[in-house]
């Protein structure tokens, strides 16, 4: 399996685990009375599943983006080996005056 595919699957699993923890915390702390809504309505468990899925999609996408941005780039040319900086002297500039 290519390394990038393995990285993507790993980050997706981490994102969905974070989503499960987030939804569990929402229900545990009963934010906006979500636990009551899920347990006392007919489609509550579907809503909880969709909350988990959509948060999982968002969290896994963010997790993969962070992982890609943190990857090391070996051909980076941002080193400080630019040589000695020589300050430029102030050179007078002539400006033509427009008289009306």
Secondary structure, DSSP 8 states (H G I E B T S, - for coil): --HHHHHHHHHHHHHHHHHHHHHHHHHHTTGGGHHHHHHHSTTHHHHHHHHHHHHHHHHHHHHHHHHHHTS--TT----S-S------------------
